[in-house]
Amino acid sequence: MKVVIVGGGTAGWWTAGCLEHNFPDWDITLIESKDIPIVGVGESTVPQIGNFLSNIGIEDSHWLANSNALKKYGNRKINWRKSGDDNFDWTFWYNYNKKFEGWAQKFRKGEVDLDSLNDFYDPNDWSGYAYHVDAFEMGRMVKDHCKNVKHVYATLTEKPEADLVFDCSGFAARFVEDKTKQHYPHTIIDRAFVGPHEPRDDLPMVTQSIGRDYGWQFIVKLKNRVGVGYVYSSRHVSDEDAYKEFEEMIDEGGFVPMGLPSEANSYNDKHMFFKWEPHALTNPWSGNVVAIGTTAGFIDPLEANALFHIQHGIETFVKCWKRGYGKKTYNKAVRISWNNTVDLMKHHYALSDRDDTEFWRYWDCCREECRQSVWDNYEKRHNLETNLYPSSIWATMAAYFDEWKRAPF
Ligand SMILES: Cc1cc2nc3c(=O)[nH]c(=O)nc-3n(C[C@H](O)[C@H](O)[C@H](O)COP(=O)(O)OP(=O)(O)OC[C@H]3O[C@@H](n4cnc5c(N)ncnc54)[C@H](O)[C@@H]3O)c2cc1C
């Protein structure tokens, strides 16, 4: 089987590593352009990433010591329930539904406080932590691990000859055959400013997600820097005003910009600027081309979902191929995963009580629907293996946003 992977970002190299591991007889070539840089952001992850790397033979005990990565113990939400709200950590506790229901009874009687929800959390569980990773190292690490993948530098203008082509060319989606897109209602986050800042010892080892006037801010601590970004809705604020707001966040947090590692997507000498059309491909595998990574879709970086979609896309391909399932099954499985991600994003915004800007008032449109479906999701997503965001995440969400009225117990 002759396979060509187009793209040398995280999606390209993770695809190469996973295919080489699972199909040692395949003839795999990865082609990347020297002139088109990788996106170079995306540094917060979910615990499943550790499993993916370990399955292809890369143990975190090794790479954590040799990279700028750090363990991440959860997501700290600030300013989401209402403006000026205190922080609350969403940790990675899993599959203790009965225990959660017992806890919820006590919480509603005022016998325990919200913080005690995290007593279910075990940081030593395999799924108890995720990572903050250097975007440039994530691909490089798998590249160094690959033994038989041929690596070529070239900027392709035509689809390469191969039995299978994996299009990992990023937002350009260069060789995708069927470009039909699924646009989801209420995916209004579509811009970001982001940049590296001087490293800081005083920051917690959680991803901080701070609700802001027109979106949210992230703070991701690595050994060698802190990634700070503002992700927002262009329907509600101009890029110029969003950047002013972002500069205030940088001042307020005492962050010192380090300058940019490359000219890619630079807005100025301190920060990068990204814009995208939130979507996922309806048929990420069409013809002999499989789209992985941002080629296949990108919605909103909230809750660190994008690298997981790379993992899911390639692992699902491997399963389908080994079991003899074709494109139809593959495309359906990938669509389900995107649907679940979009659903979780929507609940994050719609369950908030914030009404201080047009952005937050926008979410009146689906608040009632989300109040019901947060519990529907809690009831049906028990399996951590098949749900990126399992029941415990939905339980945390319902508890955090104080949604007890329709609890099913
Ligand atoms: C603001 C922002 C924040 C994010 N935060 C997170 C996060 O916290 N967590 C998370 O999981 N994800 C996050 N992401 C997503 C994450 O950055 C991407 O999923 C990840 O970097 C994968 O990118 P990629 O490999 O698909 O594409 P890219 O990194 O863009 O790589 C594309 C590759 O294709 C090559 N290429 C393109 N065209 C050609 C051609 N014609 N010929 C040859 N080669 C070509 C390029 O040279 C490059 O090597 C974020 C994204 C953004 C925009």
The ligand as a MOL file (V3000), in Angstrom:
LIG
                    3D

  0  0  0     0  0            999 V3000
M  V30 BEGIN CTAB
M  V30 COUNTS 53 58 0 0 0
M  V30 BEGIN ATOM
M  V30 1 C -6.0240 29.9690 18.3450 0
M  V30 2 C -5.9010 28.4830 18.3530 0
M  V30 3 C -5.7640 27.8130 19.5670 0
M  V30 4 C -5.6870 26.4280 19.5850 0
M  V30 5 N -5.5890 25.7980 20.7950 0
M  V30 6 C -5.6020 24.4500 20.8380 0
M  V30 7 C -5.5080 23.7720 22.0890 0
M  V30 8 O -5.3600 24.3780 23.1530 0
M  V30 9 N -5.5630 22.4310 22.0770 0
M  V30 10 C -5.6870 21.7120 20.9250 0
M  V30 11 O -5.8110 20.4900 20.9850 0
M  V30 12 N -5.6910 22.3300 19.7240 0
M  V30 13 C -5.6670 23.6710 19.6500 0
M  V30 14 N -5.6780 24.2960 18.4340 0
M  V30 15 C -5.6340 23.4830 17.1950 0
M  V30 16 C -4.2040 23.0330 16.8670 0
M  V30 17 O -3.3750 24.1470 16.7080 0
M  V30 18 C -4.1940 22.1950 15.5830 0
M  V30 19 O -5.1560 21.1850 15.6800 0
M  V30 20 C -2.8440 21.5320 15.3880 0
M  V30 21 O -1.7980 22.4340 15.4160 0
M  V30 22 C -2.7930 20.7100 14.1130 0
M  V30 23 O -2.5520 21.4700 12.9840 0
M  V30 24 P -2.3910 20.7210 11.6000 0
M  V30 25 O -1.2800 19.7480 11.6710 0
M  V30 26 O -3.7290 20.2230 11.1980 0
M  V30 27 O -2.0300 21.8840 10.5650 0
M  V30 28 P -0.7290 22.8200 10.4330 0
M  V30 29 O 0.0330 22.9530 11.7010 0
M  V30 30 O -1.2150 24.0760 9.7930 0
M  V30 31 O 0.2190 22.0380 9.4100 0
M  V30 32 C -0.0010 22.0720 8.0190 0
M  V30 33 C 1.1790 21.4310 7.3000 0
M  V30 34 O 0.8300 21.2570 5.9340 0
M  V30 35 C 1.9110 21.6750 5.1230 0
M  V30 36 N 1.3590 22.0740 3.8240 0
M  V30 37 C 0.3190 22.9050 3.5710 0
M  V30 38 N 0.1030 23.0080 2.2360 0
M  V30 39 C 1.0350 22.2090 1.6400 0
M  V30 40 C 1.3600 21.8830 0.2880 0
M  V30 41 N 0.6740 22.4220 -0.7310 0
M  V30 42 N 2.3900 21.0350 0.0540 0
M  V30 43 C 3.0900 20.4840 1.0580 0
M  V30 44 N 2.8250 20.7540 2.3610 0
M  V30 45 C 1.8370 21.5980 2.6460 0
M  V30 46 C 2.5830 22.8020 5.8830 0
M  V30 47 O 3.9160 22.9780 5.4820 0
M  V30 48 C 2.4780 22.2360 7.3220 0
M  V30 49 O 3.5800 21.3860 7.5540 0
M  V30 50 C -5.7260 25.6870 18.3780 0
M  V30 51 C -5.8270 26.3580 17.1590 0
M  V30 52 C -5.9160 27.7440 17.1350 0
M  V30 53 C -6.0380 28.4420 15.8090 0
M  V30 END ATOM
M  V30 BEGIN BOND
M  V30 1 1 1 2
M  V30 2 1 2 3
M  V30 3 2 2 52
M  V30 4 2 3 4
M  V30 5 1 4 5
M  V30 6 1 4 50
M  V30 7 2 5 6
M  V30 8 1 6 7
M  V30 9 1 6 13
M  V30 10 2 7 8
M  V30 11 1 7 9
M  V30 12 1 9 10
M  V30 13 2 10 11
M  V30 14 1 10 12
M  V30 15 2 12 13
M  V30 16 1 13 14
M  V30 17 1 14 15
M  V30 18 1 14 50
M  V30 19 1 15 16
M  V30 20 1 16 17
M  V30 21 1 16 18
M  V30 22 1 18 19
M  V30 23 1 18 20
M  V30 24 1 20 21
M  V30 25 1 20 22
M  V30 26 1 22 23
M  V30 27 1 23 24
M  V30 28 2 24 25
M  V30 29 1 24 26
M  V30 30 1 24 27
M  V30 31 1 27 28
M  V30 32 2 28 29
M  V30 33 1 28 30
M  V30 34 1 28 31
M  V30 35 1 31 32
M  V30 36 1 32 33
M  V30 37 1 33 34
M  V30 38 1 33 48
M  V30 39 1 34 35
M  V30 40 1 35 36
M  V30 41 1 35 46
M  V30 42 1 36 37
M  V30 43 1 36 45
M  V30 44 2 37 38
M  V30 45 1 38 39
M  V30 46 1 39 40
M  V30 47 2 39 45
M  V30 48 1 40 41
M  V30 49 2 40 42
M  V30 50 1 42 43
M  V30 51 2 43 44
M  V30 52 1 44 45
M  V30 53 1 46 47
M  V30 54 1 46 48
M  V30 55 1 48 49
M  V30 56 2 50 51
M  V30 57 1 51 52
M  V30 58 1 52 53
M  V30 END BOND
M  V30 END CTAB
M  END
